[in-house]
Amino acid sequence: MKVFKHPFTIFSPDKEYSNTDGSKLTKVDLLLENCDEVMVVDVKSRVSLKWLNRHLECLKLLREKEPITGMSGKTMYAAFVGIVFDEDARELAANSGMYLIDINEDTERINVTPPDKVGTW
């Protein structure tokens, strides 16, 4: 699958990461990956600043713990999926370089909005 020039070949829903001592590190709703790139996707019905900031912290943690997460040497991108986006959250996500995926339940369609400048973590 090639979306917006990212040829992801592995899709892992509900991906959990543990520290070396076995304690929970973090969980990712959906991880898309190939040999060179990963996209960390968070999914919420309502996207608020609280959830967006948690996603940003998760991205930072995944990068800091890359020997554990297996992301060493890979370019990390981010996306957020939601039905309703608070405007502040939408603006921060766009400014951070995340892909935004809006779900429209009425029309059963999705709209993917790539950032003006794609962010990496």
C-alpha positions in Angstrom: 0.0 0.0 0.0 1.4 3.4 -1.0 -0.2 6.4 0.5 1.2 9.9 0.1 4.5 8.3 -1.1 4.9 6.1 2.0 5.0 2.5 0.8 3.9 0.8 4.1 3.8 -3.0 4.0 3.2 -3.9 7.6 0.1 -2.8 9.6 0.0 -3.5 13.3 -3.2 -2.5 15.3 -3.0 -2.1 19.1 0.8 -2.4 19.2 2.1 -2.5 22.7 5.6 -1.8 23.8 7.3 -2.9 27.1 10.4 -1.7 28.9 13.2 -4.2 29.3 11.9 -5.0 32.8 8.6 -6.0 31.3 6.6 -2.9 32.5 4.3 -1.2 30.0 6.1 1.5 28.0 3.2 2.7 25.7 0.5 1.5 23.3 -0.1 2.6 19.7 -3.5 2.4 18.1 -2.1 1.6 14.6 1.5 1.3 13.5 2.3 1.4 9.8 5.8 0.5 8.7 8.3 -0.6 6.1 12.1 -1.1 6.3 12.8 2.7 6.4 9.7 4.4 7.8 7.0 4.1 10.5 3.8 6.0 10.9 2.3 6.2 14.4 -1.5 6.6 14.2 -3.7 7.5 17.1 -7.5 7.1 16.8 -10.1 8.9 18.9 -13.8 9.7 18.3 -13.2 13.3 19.6 -9.7 14.7 19.1 -8.8 17.3 21.8 -5.6 19.1 22.8 -5.3 16.5 25.7 -5.2 13.6 23.3 -3.0 15.3 20.8 -0.5 16.2 23.5 -0.5 12.6 24.7 0.2 11.5 21.1 3.1 13.9 20.9 4.5 12.5 24.2 4.1 9.0 22.8 6.1 9.9 19.7 8.9 11.4 21.8 8.9 8.3 24.0 9.1 5.9 21.0 12.0 7.8 19.7 13.8 8.0 23.0 13.4 4.3 23.5 14.1 3.3 19.9 16.4 0.4 20.8 13.3 -1.2 22.6 10.7 -0.1 20.0 12.7 -1.2 16.9 12.6 2.2 15.3 16.3 2.9 15.2 17.3 4.4 11.9 13.7 4.7 10.7 12.0 8.0 9.9 8.9 8.4 12.1 5.8 10.1 10.9 2.5 10.7 12.8 -1.2 10.7 12.0 -4.4 11.3 14.0 -7.8 9.9 13.1 -11.0 11.3 14.5 -14.6 12.0 13.9 -14.6 15.4 15.6 -11.5 17.6 15.9 -11.4 20.5 18.3 -10.0 23.4 16.2 -7.1 23.9 18.6 -6.1 20.3 18.3 -6.5 20.4 14.5 -4.2 23.5 14.3 -1.5 21.9 16.6 -1.6 18.7 14.7 -1.2 20.5 11.4 1.6 22.7 12.7 3.4 19.6 14.1 3.4 18.0 10.7 0.8 15.3 11.3 -1.5 13.7 8.8 -5.1 14.3 9.8 -7.8 11.8 8.9 -11.4 12.9 9.4 -14.1 10.3 9.5 -17.5 11.4 8.3 -20.0 8.9 9.7 -22.9 10.4 7.7 -21.3 9.8 4.3 -19.2 6.8 5.5 -16.1 8.5 4.0 -12.7 9.6 5.2 -10.7 12.6 4.3 -7.0 12.5 4.6 -5.3 15.9 5.0 -1.5 15.8 4.6 0.4 18.5 6.4 1.9 21.5 4.5 5.2 20.4 5.9 5.5 16.7 7.0 6.9 16.4 10.5 9.3 13.7 11.6 10.1 12.5 15.1 
